[in-house]
Structures are given as C-alpha cells and as structure tokens.
C-alpha cells in the first residue's frame, strides 16, 4: 500500500490540505453575490453567503453558479485518473463507488460535481468541478481498494490531479 502526495504549497508541512491561494479561480465570484440568487441551470440557491439546495425565494436573482459555469466551459478543477489491472477487472464497481461518493458530496455541497467520465486507453479519467471532490474520490478509492494514490497540486493553481493505480 502506497500513498504518494505531492504538493507545492505555502505550508509544506501540511499534507492534509493543499495551500490554495485566493483569487486564482476564475470561476469563483470576486465578491459576495447579492443574495438570494438562484442558478438557472441546476437550481442551487446562493443564500447566507454560500450555495445550498433550497427552494428559491421569489425575489432570487437568476445567475449561473460556478459549478454550472465550469461544466458549460468544460473547465475542470480536478482530474482523477484510474488505471491498472485491478481497475480493468473491477471498473464498474469502482465507477459505482465514485458515483456514490460524488452524489453524497453534491447533496451537501452543490458546487461539488462530476463533469464527465472519459474512458481512455486502459484508463478512466474523471473530471470534477471541485478540487476537494477529486481528492476525495481518490482517497475513497484508495481506502476501499488500497493501491497507489498520488495527488498533485501546484501552488497558485486551483487545479488538482489525482492518480490511482492497482
């Protein structure tokens, strides 16, 4: 069992959370939105300073949430690459685990979503709207199936790449 976490952060001693710099994500609002607001695509509501799954108030301003914006632009914040003989023989089971993990996260955090599953030569690439979701998927797979997990994040970027193989 191997876990290899590679981070280039402002706090190199903290391997639990990569050091994301502020104002590096073009998909996050530069300031607070006028609340309430509702995403016209997914129905998430911006209220009390965060995106939530609520019934939209009648006076909510129509907007596009950051997750829908990323999906529309096909601009992932997270890439999860899965490969290896174990993955090839247990692919469907692993995809179900990924879907279950993503659905749980999205139920509590509307901006955490899977953009796509892309089958490549002997690998699966999962793209996400959120760096923490990508990392959480990698950790859930590693917890369930062991193998080798590598998480890469460069300082100043709101992008994470997760590699799992077994």
N, C-alpha and C positions, 0 to 999 in steps of 0.2 A: 504494500500500500504506500503510495507516494502522493504527497501534496506539494506542489511547487507553485508558490505565489510570487509573482514578480511585480513589484510596484515601484514606481518612481514618484515619490511623494515629498511633501514638505516636512513630513514627520516620519522618517524612515523606520522608527521604532514601532510604529503602529501598523501591524499587518492585518488588523480586523477591518479597517475602513480605509479605502484609498483616499488620499487628500485631494478632493475635488476643489478647484479654485472657483471663486464666484465669477459670474459674468462670462463664463466660457461657453455656455449653452445657448445657442441662438434660438432654441425652441422654448426657453423659459421666459416668462414675462420680465421685463426690466424693472417693473414696479408692480404694486398690487393692482389687480383689476378692480373696477367698480363692481361691488357685489350688490345684489346677486347677478350672476351671469350663468348662462347655460350653453353647452356645446350643442350646436345644431345637428351634429352627426351622431354622437354617441349618447347624448342626454345627460352627461355628467354636469353637476352644478358646482360653480365656484361660490362658496359661502363661508364666511368666517375665516377668510384667509387661506382656504385650501379647497381642492377638488374633492367632491363627495358624490355618492349616489343618493340623491334626494329627489323629491318631487319639485320640479322647477316652479318657483313663485311666478305669478302672472307678470310681475314687473322685471323679470330677469332679462338682461341684455343678451342677445344672441352673439356668440363668439365661437371660435374653433379652439378646442383645448389643445395643449401641447402634444398629447399623445396622438390625436387625430391628425394634427399638423405633420408629425413625423411619419405617420402611416401614409398620408397623402403624398408626401415628398419622397417616400421610401428612403428615409434617412435614419437608420438605426442608431441607437445609443449603445447597444450591446450585441455582440456576436458570440454565439455558442457553437463550437464545432465538436461533433461527436464522431468517433471512428474506432476501428479495431475489430478483431474477430468476434469478441463478445457482443459488441454493438450490432454487428451484422446478424448475429443469431437471436438477439433479444430486442431488435429495433422497435417493434410495435409496443412491447411492454414499456420500454424507455420513453417512447413518444406519449403514452398514456400518463406516465409519471410527470412528464414535462407539462402536459396539458392540465393535469390536476393541480400542479404547483402554480401554474400561471392563473388558473381560474380562481384559486384561493387568494392569491395576491391581488388580482384585479377586483375581487369583491370588496376588499378593504381599501385599496389604493387605485382609483380609476385611471391613473396615468401609467400604470404598470401593465403592459400588454405585449403579446407576441405579435410581430408584424408578419412573419412568414416562416414556414418550414421549407427548406430548399434541399432536395436530395442531390448530392454531388457525387463524383466518383468515389464510391466506398465510404462516404461520409454524409452526415446530416448537418446542415447549417441552420440554426435557429436565430432569427433576428428579433430584437426586442426594442421597445420604446424607452426602456429604462435600464441604466447600468446595474442597479441593485437587483432587478429581476434576472438579468443574465447571470450575474454572480450567484444568486440564489438557486437558479436552475442547475448550475454546475455543482454547487455544494449538495443539493438534494440528490443528484445522480451519484455523486461520489459517496455520500452517506449510504445510499441504498446498494450500490454495486462495487464500491471501492474503485480500484483502477488508479490512473494518474490524472490529476487535476492541475491545470496551470491557468492562472488568472493574470492577465497583463493589463496594466493601466498606466498611461503616461501622464505625468503632472501637466496640468494646464489643458487637458483634453477631457471632454465629457463623453468618453468612449471607453468601453472595456471589451476585451477579447478573452473568452474562456475556452479552453481546450480540455477535452476529456477523452481518454482512450483506455481501452482494456481489451 
